[in-house]
């Protein structure tokens, strides 16, 4: 995942510990995949639970690596929709210079979240 937005150059990691939520999203995606896969195979096949354990353990172990980028992107979306990334979004009549696209605000002491 890129450190900054390609359109506005906003830094995605707002503060230390920003990605703890992404860890939980990643855990949920991996757990969901393993649970749905287990229940699906249990319902539609005659594979024993021991065979399923041998099948789903490596899948569950590699799941966090497979979902890493997706979970960070989903968490960034949750943060953006929930509290914003403190960007001043331009209106139709407002033209931004390249300096303004870097997230500079007119009053840097008072960042105003997007609502």
PLY file of the C-alpha trace (Angstrom):
ply
format ascii 1.0
element vertex 115
property float x
property float y
property float z
element edge 114
property int vertex1
property int vertex2
end_header
0.00 0.00 0.00
1.25 3.46 -0.80
2.20 5.76 2.05
0.42 8.74 0.47
-2.64 9.30 -1.70
-1.78 9.73 -5.39
-4.47 12.40 -5.88
-3.94 14.69 -2.89
-0.67 13.49 -1.32
-2.41 12.92 2.04
-0.54 10.55 4.33
-2.63 7.46 5.09
-1.11 6.67 8.49
-2.48 9.46 10.63
-0.88 8.49 13.94
1.16 5.68 15.52
-1.00 2.62 15.98
-3.28 3.56 13.07
-3.21 0.01 11.69
-4.41 -1.82 14.82
-7.91 -1.73 13.36
-6.59 -3.24 10.12
-5.27 -6.17 12.15
-8.80 -6.89 13.36
-10.21 -6.54 9.85
-7.54 -8.98 8.67
-8.40 -11.39 11.48
-12.10 -11.19 10.62
-11.48 -11.84 6.91
-9.24 -14.83 7.66
-11.62 -16.25 10.26
-14.57 -15.72 7.92
-12.81 -17.53 5.07
-11.85 -20.49 7.27
-15.28 -20.75 8.91
-17.28 -20.49 5.69
-14.92 -22.95 3.98
-15.13 -25.42 6.85
-18.92 -25.25 7.08
-19.28 -25.46 3.30
-17.13 -28.56 3.06
-18.81 -30.07 6.13
-22.22 -29.58 4.53
-21.54 -30.61 0.95
-18.78 -33.24 1.23
-17.90 -36.25 3.34
-14.47 -35.02 4.42
-13.74 -35.87 8.06
-13.00 -33.09 10.57
-9.37 -34.27 10.82
-8.93 -33.95 7.05
-10.55 -30.52 7.14
-8.22 -29.45 9.93
-5.26 -30.49 7.79
-6.75 -28.53 4.87
-7.84 -25.32 6.63
-4.88 -24.85 8.98
-2.44 -23.83 6.21
-5.13 -21.71 4.55
-5.83 -19.93 7.85
-2.07 -19.47 8.39
-1.57 -17.82 4.98
-4.82 -15.81 5.13
-3.32 -12.82 6.99
-0.65 -12.49 4.30
-3.21 -12.72 1.52
-5.57 -10.17 3.08
-2.89 -7.71 4.30
-3.34 -5.03 1.62
-7.10 -5.48 1.46
-7.49 -5.07 5.22
-5.38 -1.88 5.27
-7.48 -0.45 2.45
-10.73 -1.38 4.16
-9.53 0.12 7.44
-8.51 3.34 5.68
-12.04 3.50 4.25
-13.54 2.97 7.71
-11.38 5.76 9.16
-12.23 8.07 6.28
-15.97 7.43 6.51
-15.97 7.55 10.30
-13.86 10.57 11.13
-12.25 11.77 7.92
-8.63 12.28 6.99
-8.69 15.99 7.85
-8.74 17.11 4.22
-10.30 20.27 2.93
-12.18 19.04 -0.14
-12.41 21.48 -3.04
-15.72 22.65 -4.40
-16.55 22.82 -8.11
-15.68 26.53 -8.33
-12.43 26.21 -6.39
-9.23 25.46 -8.27
-6.34 24.02 -6.34
-2.72 24.71 -6.99
-0.20 21.85 -6.59
0.72 23.37 -3.21
-2.90 23.11 -2.02
-3.17 19.47 -3.13
-0.68 18.45 -0.49
-3.32 18.84 2.21
-2.25 22.31 3.35
-5.03 24.17 5.07
-5.52 27.88 5.53
-5.48 27.54 9.34
-3.03 24.75 10.32
-3.75 25.08 14.06
-7.38 24.04 13.62
-7.69 21.01 11.32
-11.30 20.57 10.34
-12.43 16.98 9.70
-14.55 16.28 6.67
-18.12 15.51 7.65
0 1
1 2
2 3
3 4
4 5
5 6
6 7
7 8
8 9
9 10
10 11
11 12
12 13
13 14
14 15
15 16
16 17
17 18
18 19
19 20
20 21
21 22
22 23
23 24
24 25
25 26
26 27
27 28
28 29
29 30
30 31
31 32
32 33
33 34
34 35
35 36
36 37
37 38
38 39
39 40
40 41
41 42
42 43
43 44
44 45
45 46
46 47
47 48
48 49
49 50
50 51
51 52
52 53
53 54
54 55
55 56
56 57
57 58
58 59
59 60
60 61
61 62
62 63
63 64
64 65
65 66
66 67
67 68
68 69
69 70
70 71
71 72
72 73
73 74
74 75
75 76
76 77
77 78
78 79
79 80
80 81
81 82
82 83
83 84
84 85
85 86
86 87
87 88
88 89
89 90
90 91
91 92
92 93
93 94
94 95
95 96
96 97
97 98
98 99
99 100
100 101
101 102
102 103
103 104
104 105
105 106
106 107
107 108
108 109
109 110
110 111
111 112
112 113
113 114
